[in-house]
Amino acid sequence: MIFLVLLAAAGITFALQHKLPMLHKKHKFIDSMLSCTFCTGFHGGWLAYLLFKAPTLQLQEALLFSFAGAIFSYALDEVVKFFEEFDYGDRRN
């Protein structure tokens, strides 16, 4: 179940960074946060935690999920970037 929450945090991060254009170019603080996957993943982590544990919230768990969401989102983003840039040898000159 925790892996599902981490995937939700990564999904929230992706949505905030790439699928909600109304958030971009409004405030300098928000723009700087949205350009950082780790920062946005932190917020995605606590949002996913709120969705997961809404009736029984605990501050320590929320903070742990925030940091776990941050590093999971960052690591997943780096892996995806690697595969997007990887040359599989099928390019023609």
C-alpha positions in Angstrom: 0.0 0.0 0.0 2.9 2.4 0.7 4.2 1.9 -2.9 0.7 3.0 -4.1 1.0 6.2 -2.0 4.5 6.8 -3.5 3.1 6.3 -7.0 0.3 8.7 -6.2 2.9 11.3 -4.9 4.8 10.9 -8.2 1.6 11.3 -10.2 0.7 14.4 -8.2 4.2 15.7 -8.9 3.9 15.1 -12.6 0.5 16.7 -12.7 1.6 19.8 -10.9 4.7 20.2 -13.1 3.4 19.3 -16.5 -0.4 19.2 -16.6 -1.6 22.3 -14.8 -0.5 25.2 -16.9 -2.6 27.6 -14.8 0.0 27.3 -12.0 2.9 28.4 -14.1 4.2 32.0 -14.5 2.0 33.4 -11.7 4.4 33.7 -8.8 8.2 33.4 -8.6 8.0 31.1 -5.6 5.6 28.7 -7.2 7.6 28.7 -10.5 10.8 27.9 -8.7 9.1 25.0 -6.8 7.6 23.6 -10.0 11.0 23.6 -11.7 12.4 21.3 -8.9 11.1 17.7 -9.0 12.3 17.1 -5.4 10.5 20.2 -4.1 7.3 19.4 -5.9 7.6 15.8 -4.9 7.7 16.9 -1.3 4.3 18.6 -1.7 3.0 15.6 -3.7 4.1 13.4 -0.8 2.0 15.1 1.8 -0.9 15.5 -0.5 -0.9 11.8 -1.2 -0.6 11.1 2.5 -3.7 13.3 3.1 -5.6 11.3 0.6 -4.4 8.0 2.1 -4.8 8.7 5.8 -7.5 11.5 5.8 -9.3 10.5 9.0 -6.2 9.6 11.1 -3.5 12.1 10.4 -0.2 12.0 12.2 2.4 14.7 11.7 5.4 12.4 11.8 4.0 10.1 9.1 3.0 13.1 7.0 6.6 14.4 7.1 8.0 10.9 6.3 5.7 10.6 3.4 6.6 14.1 2.2 10.3 13.2 2.0 9.7 9.7 0.7 7.5 11.3 -2.1 10.2 13.8 -2.8 13.0 11.3 -3.3 10.8 8.8 -5.1 9.5 11.5 -7.5 13.0 12.8 -8.1 14.5 9.3 -8.7 11.6 8.3 -11.0 12.0 11.6 -13.0 15.7 10.9 -13.4 15.1 7.3 -14.6 12.5 8.6 -17.1 14.9 11.3 -18.4 17.6 8.7 -18.8 15.4 6.5 -21.0 14.1 9.4 -23.0 17.6 10.4 -23.9 19.0 6.9 -24.3 20.1 6.0 -27.8 18.9 2.5 -28.6 20.9 2.4 -31.8 17.9 2.7 -34.1 18.6 6.2 -35.3 19.6 6.6 -38.9 22.3 9.0 -39.9 
